[in-house]
Every structure is written in C-alpha cells, then in structure tokens.
C-alpha cells in the first residue's frame, strides 16, 4: 500500500483500518504516504489529463485500490477578485470558491468523498457524522449516491436549510439539544458501541485528507505556484492544517518551487478558541461556549485546535476573528463586489481578511487566496432584516418611471461601513 | 459521596476491561490519582510529565466539559457521572 495510518506523536504504524487514535499513546493518527512510490506517477502532465474533479489528485489521497468515484467533487473555480481586491487595497486577490463544490455546495464534499471510499473498503453499511450542517448535507447526499444508510447528528438549532438539505436525501437526522461539542462527544460514545463508519470519528484520518485537494487545486490553478498567503475559516481547525500539508507535499514531490506560505485562520468572535489562543501566544486552546451566527464554525472545543495553532505559528501567519455584524457585512461585500453568495463562514473569512490587510499582516503586493467554503443559500436567515421588501408597483411604464425617480432621489447607502479595529 | 467513572473502549485495554467504576474523590486531582493507583498502565495516558491532563483527553461531568465547571477546582457532587473521552483530532502541522 502506498499509504498507511501512523501515530502523529509516537510514530507507530497502524496499517489501514477504521481508527483515529493510537492505542499506545492516545494521540491522533495521520495518513502517511510513500512519496518515493508516488513521485513518478504524480506529475503536472498526468494531472492535467485527469478528470476535472478532486480525483485528478488520487495518488495523494488515501483511496482503496481501483476505487471508482461516484461524485465529481472538487476542482472548484479559483477566481481573480479585482473588485474585492480594490476594496481591500490590494491587486493580487483570489477566491477559492467551494460555494459551488459538488454535490452539496461546500468543501465538505471533498472530505466525505474520501471517507466514504474507505467506509466501503472497510465493509460498513452505515455511515454517520456529527455536524454543524455542511457535513450533514454532504454525508446524507453521498450516502444516498453510494448506497449507504446514514445517521446524522446535529445541534437542534441548526439553520432550516441545512436540516432540510439533510432530510431530503433520506438520512436519519438526530437533533441533539446542545452545542456541536456535545453532539460530537455523544458521537464518540455512539461510535464506541456501534459498527458504523463515522466519517469524523473512526474514519477521521482518511476524511481529513480530502481537504488537501483545496491546496492542490490552488497551486495548480495558479499555474503550479504557491500564493504568499491563504486565509482559511476555522471550525475544528483541520482544513488549514491540510492545505498546509498539501503545499508541503507538492514541494516534496517537486511540483512547485519551495515557498513559505503564510496561513491565516479566520473565526467568528463569538466562537474563537483558536484565534484567541494564537493572539495570546498560547499553544493550546481553552474551550468556549459558542454564540455566533456563523454556526458552521461554532465548535468551541476544536479537535484540531492544537495543530491549527502550530500550523499558523510555523508558517508565520496569524489568526483573527470578527463580530456577527462584520460577518454579515463580509457576506454582502463578497456578493456585491464579486457576485459570489457565500454562507456565514465565508463572511467570516472576508471580514477577517479585511482586518488582516488593515493591520498590515497581509501586504497589498502579496498574492493572497481567500477560501470560501460554503454557499449562502444555506444560511439566508443570517441576512434576515437586511433587505426591505419593496412594495409592488403596477405594470405600467408611468408607474415605473415614477418609482425610478423616487429611488434615484433616495440617499445612496454606503457600501462599506466602518468596521471596528482590533 | 460517590461518583461513577465511565471508561471508553479505547482505554479499557489499560483497565483490565473495566468499563465503569465508582469512587469518592473530592476533585479531579484526586480522581486521577485514584485511577493511577487502580490502573497503573493507564497512568501515563492521563497526565503528562508536568502533571497536566493530557491534551488529547477530554473529561466530562454529567455531559459537561469539566473545564467549564472549574477544571481542577471543581468539587465532585454525589452521583456525578464522569466520562473520559480521547479527543479525535486529524493531525498534520
């Protein structure tokens, strides 16, 4: 096999199995690859001839031999963002737009695709997850597509669109009274008793590898070079560490020139255990009770918090957080300047990027990529009250002209209000 | 004053299969010392060399993370149910 699970801390090999913790030292397991066996088959030319999906990077994903993917996840657009760039005071800004990732419009489609490949290989007939919403949608959809039974555990107060977007696929949805952290703890206990493939519990090491494809795509879409900075929203903290791993693998295999990319983590102030730790210079997180509209990021005890802090520190980056009004403004800024409707997590990313430019932590002449990880149609309730319902007018040209005059006379709303400095 | 402690599957190899036990510690420090004594194999997995609870071990009291209850300072109450849960991180940094 060209990959296997090894303990991050004591380096013990665990082969390939549904397991996320080293029995010897109880540290997390990580997928390690035999890069020498991959080097000759993982080339720019071969990748260019691959499918227009994350499966073009299959050599660096932990997939069973001869795996035939059932969903074309990933390979989302990397867009130059000139108008948002001008607004932020830079010229070199890109958006990695996973708001249009298939099949369920968030980056979670990438991780679930890998987890379910292994779920089948390990013989599970039922897959499950604890989720703040996007993962729920993705597991439910891909379980349907792959013929698994699915059990999905969510905090009871999730956005209606994310609840409906899980149920429609026929998954068993269990709403838990409590925060995501309580749901996650319960799922650890359930996973202990049932022979289910929990994508983010016993399949987690494989699952997390799917996030690397965001990093592979950024590099390929920039013409096989690395950006100076990446801004990544953080919930459990896994995505930021895996984009970093992806960049390191590309350097190891000689597909990109070596470069120290700075990683910037973005959180909502109402749930900011990782950014709080980074700003305080702590290497461990203190858990928080989440209170933010950015519910997809509302994890108060992030499993990968420790590793996210390390990744940010080692890269020379930083972490920031923004208030709920700034999250809403971030959603609107991205929509108004670049025509992309992102969910609250994307508002967090845009809001934090604005702060980081203002602080000078991201320089205007550097190339920066913002990771937009989810779709705004799933969190429309975050915008409740932002737009007035216009009174209808008669279908008459005269009435329209009258209406136009009244609108043009109205004072123009400032597109970008002042935000509070950190 | 008696509390119940649940041992998850991952740790039972080190507790000779014990799934649940009752004991009467006043606080977290006493509980960990009690576990150290009963299950010497478990000891290195609970606290690091400096005596801090290991990063990858979460401790819950009646479904609440003990860190929200005051951590080391929390005084166990009669009937408390304590749960040890290894945290599930992905790695890579």
Interface residues (C-beta under 8 A of the other chain):
Chain A: X8 X20 X21 X23 X25 X26 X27 X28 X29 X30 X178 X181 X182 X185 X188 X189 X192 X200 X201 X204 X205 X207 X208 X236 X238 X241 X242 X244 X245 X284 X286 X287 X289 X301 X303 X304 X306 X307 X308 X310 X311 X314
Chain B: X8 X9 X10 X11 X13 X45 X54 X55 X56 X57 X58 X60 X63 X65 X67 X68 X83 X85 X86 X87 X88 X89 X90 X91 X92 X93
